[in-house]
Amino acid sequence: MESKTRILNAVKYIGGTILTIGIITFLLGFFVSNYGILTAIGIGAVMGAVFIFLIGLFFVASEAMVEKTSYHNKVVHKTEKRAP
């Protein structure tokens, strides 16, 4: 459980930081500056932050599903010998 919370916290802080930088860059490019490249960089940073957050959630969910599977109930195939 501890590793799940560590991954979620890391994804939350990294994604939030990149999202904030992206929003500020977008607003500077769209309203303040005449450079259109800042607007594009801001949009890309926001999309990247969302992507990082979703991939982090996917990792946590897949880890939870792997932990729930039972490794003790393995299927053993019996080999049958046929008479010649």
N, C-alpha and C positions, 0 to 999 in steps of 0.2 A: 504494500500500500504506500510505503514511503517513496518508492521510485516513481509511482504515478503522480503524486503530489509535487515531486521535484520537477518532473517533466512539464506538468501543467503550469507551475510557477515560472519556469524558465520560458516557456512559450508565451505566457501571458505578458511577462515583462519585455521580452525581446519584440514581440508583435506590437505591443503598446507603444514602445519607443519608436519603432519604425513607422507605425501609423501616425504618431504625432509629428514626426519629421516630415512625412509625406503630406499631411494636411497643411502644415505650415508652408512647405515648398509650393504646393498647389495654390494656396491663397496668395503667396507672394508673386507667383508667376501670373496668376489670373487677374488680380486687382491692382497690384503695385507696379510691377515691372512690365516692360514692353516685350520681354523675351518669352516666346512661346515654348521654348525648350524647358523652362522651369515648370510650366504647367504639365508637360508630358512626364517629366521626372517625378513630379508630385503624384500624378495618377499611377505611375508605375510603382512607386514606393507604397502607396496605399494598397494596390493589388498584391504586391509582394508580402505585405504584412498580413493580409487576409489569408493568403496562401500558406504562409508559415504557420499561422494559427490553426488552420484546418488540418495541415499535415501533422502537427503536434497532437491534435485531438484524435486523429486517425491512429497514431502510434499508441496512445493511451488506450483507446478502445480495442485495438488488436491485441495489446498486451493483456488486457482484462479477459478477452475471449480465449487466449491461449492458456491463461491460468485456470479458467473454468473447465477446460477439457480434461478428461480423466485419462491419465497415461497408464493406469493400472489395469484397465479393461482392454487388453490387446486381443485382437482376433487371431486365433491360431487355427490354421488350416490343417485338417487331418489328411494325411496321404493314405489312400486306400490301395492295397495291393490286390491286383486282379489275378485270378487263377489262370494259368496258361492254357 
